[in-house]
Amino acid sequence: MTKVSYWYRGHRKNPVLTDFSLEISAGEFIVLKGRNGSGKSTLARMMSGITKPKRGAIEIEGVGNFLDLRKKISIIFQNPENNLLFDKVYDDVAFGLENLKIPKSEHAIRVATALGQVGLAGFEGRSTYELSGGQKQRVAIAGVLAMNCDVIVADEPTAMLDTSGKQDIYELLLELNRAGKTIILATNIEEEARFGRIINL
């Protein structure tokens, strides 16, 4: 990420980020730490290919095409409800596979494997409405794993969870990082800053 700037419509003179640069190595655990309004969520959305920077460039492994970034990076949002689209767990986890045009014949095994990785083996037929907040976040992470994304951006994923749910997500993100995934965690929670390299915003 090189000299990235972003401002919201009508606020060009008061940008959220100005000439922000950051280099991340594969397999790192990065913590984007800052108060509300510091730009960490905006940065997370740009990293994951949802929001385009007004200026500057974002690349991963030499790939700078905005659409191609989405194949390598996925984002988990703060509100568990915003991460889910369908009534059934299977359909939610498989949604990204549909977008990537992965053959249908691969869906079942990828979904089952990903759910097993997040501790939800056998949940394929469960209603997403019946899940706890922590379970919903894990379903969202399973969707990312099913797509084999290299980088997971987590935008304050524990903000709306209870203590037990928070701990489950912490342990899962750390486990995925140990397995080789690059994790980018946006947070304003002091406790979460201990998990990786801190980037103060």
BELCORHU-V988274 format. One record per residue. N is the residue number from 1. RES is the residue in one letter. SS is DSSP state (A for helix, B for strand, O for the rest). OMEGA is omega as a letter, one per 40 degrees, with the letter a starting at -180 (999 if undefined). NEAR is the number of other C-alpha atoms within 10 Angstrom. Layout:
n->N res->RES ss->SS omega->OMEGA near->NEAR
n->N res->RES ss->SS omega->OMEGA near->NEAR
This chain:
n->1 res->M ss->O omega->a near->17
n->2 res->T ss->B omega->i near->14
n->3 res->K ss->B omega->a near->15
n->4 res->V ss->B omega->i near->20
n->5 res->S ss->B omega->i near->20
n->6 res->Y ss->B omega->i near->24
n->7 res->W ss->O omega->i near->18
n->8 res->Y ss->O omega->a near->12
n->9 res->R ss->O omega->i near->7
n->10 res->G ss->O omega->a near->8
n->11 res->H ss->O omega->a near->10
n->12 res->R ss->A omega->a near->12
n->13 res->K ss->A omega->i near->8
n->14 res->N ss->A omega->a near->11
n->15 res->P ss->O omega->i near->15
n->16 res->V ss->O omega->i near->18
n->17 res->L ss->B omega->a near->21
n->18 res->T ss->B omega->i near->15
n->19 res->D ss->B omega->a near->12
n->20 res->F ss->B omega->i near->15
n->21 res->S ss->O omega->a near->14
n->22 res->L ss->O omega->i near->10
n->23 res->E ss->O omega->a near->10
n->24 res->I ss->O omega->i near->13
n->25 res->S ss->O omega->i near->10
n->26 res->A ss->O omega->i near->15
n->27 res->G ss->O omega->i near->16
n->28 res->E ss->O omega->i near->17
n->29 res->F ss->B omega->a near->25
n->30 res->I ss->B omega->i near->20
n->31 res->V ss->B omega->i near->24
n->32 res->L ss->B omega->a near->27
n->33 res->K ss->B omega->i near->23
n->34 res->G ss->O omega->i near->19
n->35 res->R ss->O omega->i near->12
n->36 res->N ss->O omega->a near->11
n->37 res->G ss->O omega->a near->10
n->38 res->S ss->O omega->i near->16
n->39 res->G ss->O omega->a near->20
n->40 res->K ss->A omega->i near->26
n->41 res->S ss->A omega->i near->22
n->42 res->T ss->A omega->i near->21
n->43 res->L ss->A omega->i near->23
n->44 res->A ss->A omega->a near->25
n->45 res->R ss->A omega->i near->21
n->46 res->M ss->A omega->i near->19
n->47 res->M ss->A omega->a near->26
n->48 res->S ss->O omega->i near->24
n->49 res->G ss->O omega->i near->21
n->50 res->I ss->O omega->a near->16
n->51 res->T ss->O omega->i near->14
n->52 res->K ss->O omega->i near->19
n->53 res->P ss->O omega->i near->20
n->54 res->K ss->O omega->i near->15
n->55 res->R ss->B omega->i near->16
n->56 res->G ss->B omega->a near->16
n->57 res->A ss->B omega->i near->16
n->58 res->I ss->O omega->i near->24
n->59 res->E ss->O omega->i near->15
n->60 res->I ss->B omega->a near->19
n->61 res->E ss->O omega->i near->9
n->62 res->G ss->O omega->a near->7
n->63 res->V ss->B omega->a near->12
n->64 res->G ss->O omega->i near->13
n->65 res->N ss->O omega->a near->13
n->66 res->F ss->A omega->a near->18
n->67 res->L ss->A omega->i near->12
n->68 res->D ss->A omega->i near->13
n->69 res->L ss->A omega->a near->22
n->70 res->R ss->A omega->i near->17
n->71 res->K ss->A omega->a near->19
n->72 res->K ss->A omega->a near->19
n->73 res->I ss->B omega->i near->21
n->74 res->S ss->B omega->a near->27
n->75 res->I ss->B omega->i near->24
n->76 res->I ss->B omega->a near->24
n->77 res->F ss->O omega->a near->22
n->78 res->Q ss->O omega->a near->20
n->79 res->N ss->O omega->a near->18
n->80 res->P ss->A omega->a near->22
n->81 res->E ss->A omega->a near->14
n->82 res->N ss->A omega->a near->12
n->83 res->N ss->A omega->a near->19
n->84 res->L ss->O omega->a near->22
n->85 res->L ss->O omega->a near->14
n->86 res->F ss->O omega->a near->14
n->87 res->D ss->O omega->a near->14
n->88 res->K ss->B omega->a near->17
n->89 res->V ss->A omega->a near->27
n->90 res->Y ss->A omega->a near->23
n->91 res->D ss->A omega->i near->20
n->92 res->D ss->A omega->a near->21
n->93 res->V ss->A omega->a near->30
n->94 res->A ss->A omega->a near->23
n->95 res->F ss->A omega->i near->20
n->96 res->G ss->A omega->i near->18
n->97 res->L ss->A omega->i near->22
n->98 res->E ss->A omega->a near->14
n->99 res->N ss->A omega->a near->10
n->100 res->L ss->O omega->i near->11
n->101 res->K ss->O omega->i near->9
n->102 res->I ss->O omega->a near->13
n->103 res->P ss->O omega->a near->9
n->104 res->K ss->A omega->a near->10
n->105 res->S ss->A omega->a near->8
n->106 res->E ss->A omega->a near->12
n->107 res->H ss->A omega->a near->20
n->108 res->A ss->A omega->a near->15
n->109 res->I ss->A omega->i near->11
n->110 res->R ss->A omega->i near->20
n->111 res->V ss->A omega->a near->27
n->112 res->A ss->A omega->i near->20
n->113 res->T ss->A omega->a near->16
n->114 res->A ss->A omega->i near->24
n->115 res->L ss->A omega->i near->26
n->116 res->G ss->A omega->a near->14
n->117 res->Q ss->A omega->a near->18
n->118 res->V ss->O omega->i near->22
n->119 res->G ss->O omega->a near->15
n->120 res->L ss->O omega->i near->17
n->121 res->A ss->O omega->i near->13
n->122 res->G ss->O omega->a near->12
n->123 res->F ss->O omega->a near->18
n->124 res->E ss->O omega->a near->19
n->125 res->G ss->O omega->a near->11
n->126 res->R ss->O omega->i near->13
n->127 res->S ss->B omega->i near->13
n->128 res->T ss->A omega->a near->23
n->129 res->Y ss->A omega->a near->14
n->130 res->E ss->A omega->a near->11
n->131 res->L ss->O omega->i near->14
n->132 res->S ss->O omega->i near->14
n->133 res->G ss->A omega->i near->20
n->134 res->G ss->A omega->i near->22
n->135 res->Q ss->A omega->i near->19
n->136 res->K ss->A omega->i near->21
n->137 res->Q ss->A omega->i near->29
n->138 res->R ss->A omega->i near->27
n->139 res->V ss->A omega->i near->28
n->140 res->A ss->A omega->i near->26
n->141 res->I ss->A omega->i near->26
n->142 res->A ss->A omega->i near->27
n->143 res->G ss->A omega->i near->29
n->144 res->V ss->A omega->a near->27
n->145 res->L ss->A omega->i near->25
n->146 res->A ss->A omega->a near->24
n->147 res->M ss->O omega->a near->25
n->148 res->N ss->O omega->i near->17
n->149 res->C ss->O omega->a near->17
n->150 res->D ss->O omega->a near->18
n->151 res->V ss->B omega->i near->28
n->152 res->I ss->B omega->i near->26
n->153 res->V ss->B omega->a near->25
n->154 res->A ss->B omega->a near->26
n->155 res->D ss->B omega->a near->23
n->156 res->E ss->O omega->a near->22
n->157 res->P ss->O omega->a near->23
n->158 res->T ss->O omega->a near->25
n->159 res->A ss->O omega->a near->16
n->160 res->M ss->O omega->a near->14
n->161 res->L ss->O omega->i near->19
n->162 res->D ss->O omega->a near->12
n->163 res->T ss->A omega->a near->10
n->164 res->S ss->A omega->i near->10
n->165 res->G ss->A omega->i near->18
n->166 res->K ss->A omega->a near->18
n->167 res->Q ss->A omega->i near->13
n->168 res->D ss->A omega->a near->18
n->169 res->I ss->A omega->i near->20
n->170 res->Y ss->A omega->a near->15
n->171 res->E ss->A omega->a near->11
n->172 res->L ss->A omega->i near->17
n->173 res->L ss->A omega->i near->23
n->174 res->L ss->A omega->i near->16
n->175 res->E ss->A omega->i near->14
n->176 res->L ss->A omega->i near->18
n->177 res->N ss->A omega->i near->19
n->178 res->R ss->A omega->i near->14
n->179 res->A ss->O omega->i near->10
n->180 res->G ss->O omega->i near->15
n->181 res->K ss->O omega->i near->21
n->182 res->T ss->B omega->a near->23
n->183 res->I ss->B omega->i near->24
n->184 res->I ss->B omega->a near->24
n->185 res->L ss->B omega->i near->28
n->186 res->A ss->B omega->a near->29
n->187 res->T ss->B omega->i near->24
n->188 res->N ss->O omega->i near->19
n->189 res->I ss->O omega->a near->13
n->190 res->E ss->A omega->a near->9
n->191 res->E ss->A omega->a near->8
n->192 res->E ss->A omega->a near->19
n->193 res->A ss->A omega->a near->19
n->194 res->R ss->A omega->a near->9
n->195 res->F ss->A omega->a near->14
n->196 res->G ss->O omega->i near->16
n->197 res->R ss->B omega->a near->15
n->198 res->I ss->B omega->i near->17
n->199 res->I ss->B omega->a near->14
n->200 res->N ss->B omega->a near->13
n->201 res->L ss->O omega->999 near->17
